[in-house]
Amino acid sequence: MTKPVHIIGAGLAGSEAAWQVARMGVPVILHEMRPKRMTDAHQSGGFAELVCSNSFRSDDKHGNAVGLLHEEMRMADSLIMGMGDMTKLPAGGALAVDRDGFSDAVTTILTQHPLISIENGEIKGLPPKEWGNTIIATGPLTAPSLAKDILKTTGEDSLAFFDAIAPIVYKDTINFDKAWFQSRYDKKGPGGDGADYINCPLDKEQYLAFIDALVAADQTEFKEFEKNTPYFESCLPIEVMAGRGPETLRFGPMKPVGLTNPHNPTVKAYAIVQLRQDNALGTLYNMVGFQTKMKYGAQTEILKTIPGLEKAVFARLGGIHRNTFINSPKLLNKKLQLKVRPDLRFAGQIMGVEGYVESAALGLITGRMAAAQALGNVYKAPPITTALGALVEHVTGGFMSGPKAKFQPMNVNFGLFPPIQDIIYKDEVGNRIKGKAKTRFRKGLLAKRALRDIQSWV
């Protein structure tokens, strides 16, 4: 007899929210406009489709904030993390997944769940109040009609940024007389063996020519309403990075550290392009950190100047799309409800978080809150000392002070966690900890505290 929770959007956040609501015994009506109405970035009608990278990033739960978030979500029986672990691919210290296998697994579980009903079709505008308990998880590619209605209801300007997609290459078209397999510093990760990336080396002359070509390349022309929209800093197109200075890419996605070219081990590469496995068969590899807004002709011409990719065939070229998100700290309360319409909650990237895992994490939290409400209970936000809680605090209280301050999308990071006071930086035998080891030690303490504090919440 419990009234169902409506969830709009079956991306990562919506899929996770639907799973969390159903596992608490509450029925769900999951609305997804695809495949009846597609977006500019999606390729299928599958749930939780990964439109950019296939990586969930670092899986280190002790020293990396996103790895810690992985572990907290696993403890909370996350569908997204469960299917990510099931479809994982070799990726050094990161968790990468077979994008098609991952989406198929999520879709199958949700469509076959007895408490979840699927309704395909676009929701044009905010849902009626008669629906009651509703989660909007439409992501950064929210349909214009719904986005317009959100703005009309809230009276707040929407913020937006561009997100670029990296090209994908067929493995059998890569020249392994020049390229080789190796993870940075030979680091092993989940499902990996320390040789999980394909590396393509450039000498100084090749690198500088590559930078010049990027800066001069024909780029996608933006529509009038898209102009002056800021990029998300951690997902900049390579040509934008190149325009910031010739050394920028060498200290970013093309850094040569931790890698040795077996074809020429005595000569250190000036820069290196890495490619990461993109599907379970190992036939497709995506170019790590190579998001781009170059026109297709320029992409194929310039990327083929990279040693090892001279005859590369691209399964998908890079692209760019506009992402939108709401001004969450002003619009949402601590229960993640819209202040002017408490029957509506938001989840995922539309709230102002960046990244697959962060989006799913907010779907997890919102789903539990909505399910508790349906059952006549209250489910509080996770402790702020945890990765999950830090994300909630970011979207509900993360508005910086000052007349020109703006709320911006954020990946989970230890800077969002409250600090531990009076840390004694000494090892087990009493030796003083310095430099980078000091940072790792502090992160380890933050992670240990988070894993302890999340247990009562989950």
Buried (B, 14 or more C-beta within 10 A) or exposed (E): EBEBBBBBBBBBBBBBBBBBBBBBEBBBBBBBBBEEEEBEBBBBBBBBBBBBBBBBBBBBBBBBBBBBBBBBBBBBEBBBBBBBBEBBBBBBBBBBBBBBBBBBBBBEBBEEBEBBEBEBEBBBBBBEEEBBBBBBBBBBBBBEEBBBBBBEBBEBEBBBBBBBBBBBBEBEBBEEEBBBBBBBEBBBBBBBEBBBBBBBBBBEEBBBEBBEBBEEBEBBEBEEEBEEBEBBEEBBBBBBBBBEEBEBBBEBBBBBEEBBBEEEEEEBBBBBBBBBBBBBEEEBBBBBBBBBBBBBEBBBBBBEEBBBBEEBEBBBBBBBBBBBBBBBBEBBEEBBBBEEBEBBBBBBBBBBBBBBBBBBBBBBBBBBBBBBBBEEEEBBBBBBBBBBBBBBBBBBEBBEEEEEEEBBBBBBBBEBBEEEEEEEEEEEEEEEBEEEEEEEBBBEBBBBBBBEBBEEBB
